Amino acid sequence: MNIEGRLQINLYPHAGSESRVEITSSRPLQVVKIFEGKRPKQVLATLPLLYSVCGIAQATAATRAFAQLLESKESRSVDVARDLLVTAETAREHLWRILLDWPQLLDETVDAQRIIPIQSLLQTLRTALFAESASFCLHSKLELDGELINELIDHLERVVGELVFNESLTQWLEIDDLTSLSRWVAQSSAISARALRRIIDDEWQTVGRCNIAPLPALSEANLHQQLGTADAEHFIAEPTWQQQCWETTSLARQAEHPLIASLQGEYGNGLLTRVTARLVELATLPEKMRTMTAHLTSPQTVAHSPSDKVGIGQVEAARGRLVHRIVMVGGLVSRYQVLAPTEWNFHPQGVVARGLAKLQTRDKAVLQRQAAMLIHAVDPCVGYNLKVH
């Protein structure tokens, strides 16, 4: 039942001026209409079958929207547990892209065996939080195995350090500016260092640099206003806010980190900054998860404020901001909407389109490689076809 679709990206280079970029999508954005006429329990059971990418984030957004809509009284700890799973899923997604995609971009052999240590981590963490109970329903119950949770976070930290950085995350996170990063890149043999070294050696640090800002926080009132209109389907397909396109990526989330701020000051949001932001985020996730575990025993309940039988759930997924909006009438879903990060980032005038338009080289093979690296750095949640004309 899984649905995906693809992106078609056409690049028409123009020497001496911005290139023309066309991005079209075959993503079936209205497939969630199958939830209309269904009860919440049916939707939450079907949703994981529909989304294979970032399924935990999708389920979390849906559960939050239903909980708000139905005034469900859930403990704060259950909400934190789901956030913990989303964070682990983000780590997994970053690891997959680095270990499976980056070798290809570096003309190296992909070693699929390297991802085996992370394949089962997410499911094991889910068991450590909820045991055999359903983690995404309106009455989820925690059954914590605190010792196993801590062991899994420690395991994730070791795997990331060994496979991505060739050193401890604590040590790597001491890099806080361009000078120290350049020194590390020159000395390390890690895949992350090789990727950054390739960018630096090719002098591609500013590739894809463009003028676009991180997506600001959108209030529920803002989202209800946009998604409740007759033009909502167009907004979901090509979202803008305040008549502007925005970026929602790991770079947007890590913009205030000292290393990323240093790189942005020198190279803007070009390729070196963007790739490094993914590394920074990945390196910080285990400690973020440890901080979250401290709230797993919170006795507080989550306050939900229903509004005219409409619920909103927002989640920061691996690839950016994810929103689910649900309208119910008579106990049944009457409207279901999903606003995904891919539609922000791969908007026809969005960050990828603007970045590709800035590419300037007469060598078609180089242009193809630059474009592919930029697309991978932003990271769509579906496959794509890139054609350089």
C-alpha positions as CSV (number, residue, x, y, z in Angstrom):
1,M,0.0,0.0,0.0
2,N,3.1,2.2,0.2
3,I,2.9,5.3,-2.0
4,E,5.8,7.6,-2.9
5,G,5.9,9.2,-6.4
6,R,9.0,11.0,-7.7
7,L,10.4,14.4,-8.4
8,Q,11.4,15.4,-11.9
9,I,14.2,18.1,-11.9
10,N,15.2,19.7,-15.1
11,L,18.2,22.0,-15.3
12,Y,18.7,24.3,-18.3
13,P,22.1,26.0,-17.9
14,H,22.7,29.5,-19.1
15,A,26.3,30.8,-19.3
16,G,26.7,34.1,-17.5
17,S,23.2,34.2,-16.0
18,E,21.0,32.1,-13.7
19,S,20.0,28.7,-15.1
20,R,16.4,27.8,-15.5
21,V,15.1,25.1,-13.2
22,E,11.9,23.2,-13.4
23,I,10.8,20.9,-10.6
24,T,7.6,18.9,-10.9
25,S,6.3,16.2,-8.6
26,S,4.2,13.1,-9.1
27,R,3.8,12.7,-5.3
28,P,0.1,11.7,-4.7
29,L,-0.5,14.3,-2.1
30,Q,-4.2,13.6,-1.9
31,V,-3.8,10.0,-1.1
32,V,-4.7,10.8,2.5
33,K,-8.3,11.2,1.3
34,I,-8.6,7.5,2.0
35,F,-8.8,8.4,5.6
36,E,-12.0,10.4,5.1
37,G,-15.0,8.6,6.6
38,K,-12.7,6.5,8.9
39,R,-12.5,6.5,12.7
40,P,-9.3,7.6,14.5
41,K,-8.3,4.0,15.3
42,Q,-8.6,2.9,11.7
43,V,-6.5,5.9,10.5
44,L,-3.7,5.2,13.1
45,A,-3.6,1.5,12.1
46,T,-3.4,2.3,8.3
47,L,-1.0,5.2,8.4
48,P,2.2,3.2,8.9
49,L,1.3,1.1,5.8
50,L,1.1,4.3,3.8
51,Y,4.4,5.9,4.7
52,S,7.7,4.0,4.6
53,V,9.9,7.1,5.0
54,C,9.9,8.8,8.4
55,G,6.9,6.6,9.4
56,I,7.5,7.4,13.1
57,A,7.3,11.1,12.5
58,Q,4.1,10.6,10.4
59,A,2.5,8.5,13.1
60,T,3.5,11.0,15.8
61,A,2.0,14.0,13.9
62,A,-1.2,12.0,13.3
63,T,-1.5,10.9,17.0
64,R,-1.0,14.5,18.2
65,A,-3.6,15.9,15.9
66,F,-6.2,13.3,17.0
67,A,-5.3,13.8,20.7
68,Q,-5.8,17.5,20.3
69,L,-9.0,17.1,18.4
70,L,-10.5,14.6,20.9
71,E,-9.2,16.3,24.0
72,S,-7.3,13.1,24.8
73,K,-5.5,13.3,28.2
74,E,-2.1,11.8,27.7
75,S,0.8,12.0,30.0
76,R,3.7,14.2,29.1
77,S,6.0,11.2,29.3
78,V,4.2,9.4,26.4
79,D,4.6,12.5,24.2
80,V,8.3,12.6,25.1
81,A,8.7,8.9,24.3
82,R,7.3,9.5,20.8
83,D,9.7,12.5,20.4
84,L,12.5,10.2,21.4
85,L,11.5,7.7,18.7
86,V,11.4,10.6,16.1
87,T,14.9,11.6,17.2
88,A,16.1,8.1,16.8
89,E,14.5,7.9,13.4
90,T,16.2,11.1,12.4
91,A,19.5,9.6,13.4
92,R,18.8,6.5,11.3
93,E,17.8,8.6,8.2
94,H,21.0,10.7,8.4
95,L,23.1,7.5,8.9
96,W,21.5,5.8,5.9
97,R,22.1,8.8,3.6
98,I,25.7,9.2,4.8
99,L,26.6,5.5,4.5
100,L,24.6,4.6,1.4
101,D,24.6,7.9,-0.7
102,W,27.9,9.6,0.1
103,P,30.1,6.8,-1.1
104,Q,28.4,6.9,-4.5
105,L,28.9,10.7,-4.7
106,L,32.6,10.1,-3.8
107,D,32.9,7.4,-6.4
108,E,33.5,4.8,-3.7
109,T,32.1,1.4,-3.2
110,V,29.0,1.2,-1.0
111,D,29.3,-1.2,1.9
112,A,25.7,-2.0,2.8
113,Q,26.9,-4.2,5.7
114,R,27.8,-1.0,7.5
115,I,24.2,-0.1,8.2
116,I,23.4,-3.5,9.8
117,P,24.1,-2.2,13.4
118,I,21.5,0.5,13.0
119,Q,18.7,-1.4,11.3
120,S,17.1,-2.8,14.4
121,L,17.9,0.0,16.9
122,L,14.6,1.9,16.3
123,Q,12.4,-1.1,16.8
124,T,14.3,-2.1,19.9
125,L,14.0,1.4,21.3
126,R,10.2,1.3,20.7
127,T,10.0,-2.0,22.7
128,A,12.1,-0.4,25.5
129,L,9.6,2.4,25.7
130,F,6.3,0.7,25.2
131,A,7.0,-3.1,25.5
132,E,4.1,-4.8,23.6
133,S,1.8,-1.8,23.9
134,A,0.8,0.2,20.9
135,S,3.0,3.3,20.7
136,F,0.7,5.3,18.4
137,C,-2.9,5.1,19.7
138,L,-5.0,7.5,21.8
139,H,-4.3,5.6,25.0
140,S,-0.7,4.5,24.7
141,K,0.9,3.3,27.9
142,L,4.6,3.4,28.7
143,E,6.4,0.3,30.0
144,L,9.9,1.6,30.4
145,D,13.1,-0.4,30.4
146,G,15.4,2.4,31.5
147,E,18.5,0.3,31.4
148,L,17.9,-0.8,27.8
149,I,17.0,2.8,26.7
150,N,20.4,4.0,28.0
151,E,22.2,1.1,26.4
152,L,20.6,1.9,23.0
153,I,21.6,5.5,23.2
154,D,25.1,4.6,24.1
155,H,25.2,2.1,21.2
156,L,23.9,4.8,18.8
157,E,26.6,7.2,20.0
158,R,29.4,4.5,19.4
159,V,28.0,3.6,16.0
160,V,27.9,7.2,14.8
161,G,31.3,7.9,16.2
162,E,32.9,4.9,14.6
163,L,31.1,4.8,11.2
164,V,30.9,8.6,10.5
165,F,33.6,10.4,12.4
166,N,36.3,7.8,13.3
167,E,36.3,9.4,16.8
168,S,34.0,10.1,19.8
169,L,31.2,12.6,19.2
170,T,32.3,14.6,22.2
171,Q,35.7,15.1,20.6
172,W,34.3,15.9,17.2
173,L,31.8,18.4,18.6
174,E,34.7,20.5,19.9
175,I,35.1,21.7,16.3
176,D,33.4,25.1,16.4
177,D,34.7,27.2,13.5
178,L,36.0,27.0,10.0
179,T,39.7,26.9,11.0
180,S,39.3,23.9,13.3
181,L,37.0,22.1,10.8
182,S,39.6,22.6,8.0
183,R,42.3,21.2,10.2
184,W,40.2,18.1,11.0
185,V,39.2,17.5,7.4
186,A,42.9,17.5,6.4
187,Q,43.8,15.0,9.0
188,S,40.9,12.6,9.3
189,S,40.1,9.5,7.1
190,A,36.5,9.3,8.1
191,I,33.8,9.3,5.4
192,S,32.5,12.6,6.7
193,A,36.0,14.1,6.3
194,R,36.4,12.7,2.8
195,A,33.1,14.2,1.8
196,L,34.0,17.6,3.1
197,R,37.5,17.3,1.7
198,R,36.1,16.6,-1.8
199,I,34.0,19.7,-1.6
200,I,36.9,21.8,-0.4
201,D,39.4,20.4,-3.0
202,D,36.9,21.0,-5.8
203,E,36.3,24.5,-4.5
204,W,32.6,23.8,-4.3
205,Q,32.1,25.4,-0.8
206,T,29.5,27.9,-2.1
207,V,27.8,25.6,-4.6
208,G,24.1,26.1,-4.3
209,R,24.4,29.3,-2.2
210,C,21.2,31.2,-2.4
211,N,19.0,33.7,-0.5
212,I,16.3,31.8,1.4
213,A,15.5,31.8,5.1
214,P,14.6,29.0,7.6
215,L,10.9,28.3,7.9
216,P,9.7,30.2,11.0
217,A,7.4,28.7,13.6
218,L,3.9,28.5,12.3
219,S,1.2,28.8,14.9
220,E,-1.8,26.5,14.8
221,A,-4.0,29.5,14.0
222,N,-1.7,30.3,11.0
223,L,-1.9,26.7,9.8
224,H,-5.7,26.5,10.2
225,Q,-6.0,29.7,8.2
226,Q,-3.9,28.3,5.3
227,L,-5.2,24.7,5.4
228,G,-8.9,25.6,5.9
229,T,-9.3,27.6,2.7
230,A,-10.6,26.5,-0.7
231,D,-7.0,26.9,-2.0
232,A,-5.6,24.5,0.5
233,E,-4.6,21.8,-2.0
234,H,-2.5,24.3,-3.9
235,F,-0.8,25.4,-0.6
236,I,0.0,21.8,0.2
237,A,1.5,21.2,-3.2
238,E,3.5,24.5,-3.4
239,P,3.6,26.1,0.1
240,T,4.6,29.6,0.7
241,W,4.2,31.8,3.8
242,Q,3.9,35.6,3.8
243,Q,4.4,35.3,0.0
244,Q,7.8,33.7,0.4
245,C,9.4,30.3,0.0
246,W,11.2,28.9,3.0
247,E,13.7,26.2,3.9
248,T,13.0,23.4,6.4
249,T,16.1,21.2,6.7
250,S,18.8,20.2,9.2
251,L,20.6,23.4,8.1
252,A,17.6,25.4,9.2
253,R,17.6,23.6,12.5
254,Q,21.3,24.0,13.1
255,A,21.7,27.6,11.9
256,E,22.6,28.8,15.4
257,H,25.3,26.2,16.1
258,P,28.8,28.0,16.3
259,L,30.3,25.9,13.6
260,I,27.4,26.4,11.2
261,A,27.3,30.1,12.0
262,S,31.0,30.3,11.2
263,L,30.5,28.5,7.9
264,Q,27.5,30.6,6.9
265,G,29.5,33.7,7.5
266,E,32.1,32.5,5.0
267,Y,30.0,30.5,2.5
268,G,26.4,31.2,3.1
269,N,24.1,28.2,2.8
270,G,26.4,26.6,0.1
271,L,27.3,23.0,-0.1
272,L,30.0,22.9,2.6
273,T,27.7,24.5,5.2
274,R,24.7,22.3,4.2
275,V,26.6,19.0,4.4
276,T,28.3,20.0,7.7
277,A,24.9,20.9,9.2
278,R,23.8,17.3,8.7
279,L,26.9,16.1,10.5
280,V,26.4,18.5,13.4
281,E,22.8,17.4,13.8
282,L,23.7,13.7,13.7
283,A,26.5,14.2,16.3
284,T,24.2,16.0,18.7
285,L,21.3,13.6,18.6
286,P,22.5,11.0,21.2
287,E,23.0,13.7,23.8
288,K,19.6,15.2,22.9
289,M,18.1,11.8,23.5
290,R,19.7,11.5,26.9
291,T,18.2,14.8,27.9
292,M,14.8,13.6,26.7
293,T,14.9,10.5,28.8
294,A,15.0,12.6,31.9
295,H,11.3,13.5,31.2
296,L,10.0,10.0,30.6
297,T,8.7,9.7,34.1
298,S,6.9,13.1,34.1
299,P,3.5,12.9,35.8
300,Q,2.2,15.9,33.9
301,T,-0.5,15.6,31.2
302,V,-0.3,17.3,27.9
303,A,-2.8,20.2,27.5
304,H,-4.8,20.1,24.3
305,S,-6.9,22.9,23.2
306,P,-9.5,21.7,20.6
307,S,-10.9,24.1,18.1
308,D,-14.1,23.4,16.3
309,K,-13.4,19.7,15.9
310,V,-10.1,20.4,14.1
311,G,-6.7,19.0,15.2
312,I,-3.1,19.9,14.3
313,G,0.0,17.8,14.9
314,Q,3.5,19.2,14.1
315,V,6.8,17.3,14.2
316,E,10.3,18.1,13.2
317,A,11.1,15.1,11.1
318,A,14.5,14.2,9.6
319,R,13.9,16.2,6.5
320,G,12.0,19.1,8.0
321,R,8.7,20.3,9.4
322,L,5.8,17.9,9.1
323,V,2.2,18.9,9.7
324,H,-1.0,16.8,9.9
325,R,-4.4,18.5,10.1
326,I,-7.6,16.6,10.7
327,V,-11.2,17.6,10.7
328,M,-13.8,15.3,12.2
329,V,-17.6,15.3,12.1
330,G,-19.8,12.8,14.0
331,G,-16.8,10.8,15.2
332,L,-15.4,10.3,11.6
333,V,-12.7,12.0,9.7
334,S,-14.2,14.4,7.2
335,R,-10.9,16.0,6.0
336,Y,-7.3,14.9,6.3
337,Q,-4.3,17.0,5.2
338,V,-0.5,16.5,5.3
339,L,1.9,19.3,4.7
340,A,5.4,17.7,4.2
341,P,8.9,19.2,4.2
342,T,9.6,18.0,0.6
343,E,7.0,20.4,-0.7
344,W,8.7,23.4,1.0
345,N,12.3,22.4,0.0
346,F,11.5,21.3,-3.5
347,H,9.0,24.0,-4.3
348,P,9.4,25.2,-7.9
349,Q,10.9,28.4,-6.5
350,G,12.3,26.9,-3.3
351,V,15.8,26.3,-1.9
352,V,16.8,23.5,-4.3
353,A,15.5,25.4,-7.4
354,R,17.2,28.6,-6.3
355,G,20.4,26.7,-5.5
356,L,20.5,24.9,-8.8
357,A,19.8,28.1,-10.7
358,K,23.1,29.5,-9.3
359,L,25.3,26.7,-10.7
360,Q,27.7,28.1,-13.2
361,T,30.0,25.8,-15.2
362,R,30.3,24.8,-18.9
363,D,31.3,21.3,-18.0
364,K,28.0,19.2,-18.1
365,A,29.5,16.4,-16.1
366,V,30.6,18.7,-13.4
367,L,27.2,20.4,-13.4
368,Q,25.5,17.0,-13.1
369,R,27.7,16.2,-10.1
370,Q,27.2,19.5,-8.4
371,A,23.4,19.3,-8.9
372,A,23.3,15.8,-7.5
373,M,25.3,16.7,-4.4
374,L,23.0,19.7,-3.7
375,I,19.9,17.7,-4.1
376,H,21.2,14.9,-1.8
377,A,22.3,17.5,0.8
378,V,18.7,18.9,1.0
379,D,17.4,15.3,0.7
380,P,13.9,14.7,-0.7
381,C,11.9,12.0,0.9
382,V,11.3,10.3,-2.5
383,G,13.3,9.4,-5.5
384,Y,14.1,11.9,-8.2
385,N,15.1,12.1,-11.8
386,L,17.7,14.9,-12.7
387,K,18.2,15.9,-16.2
388,V,20.8,18.5,-17.2
389,H,19.9,19.9,-20.7
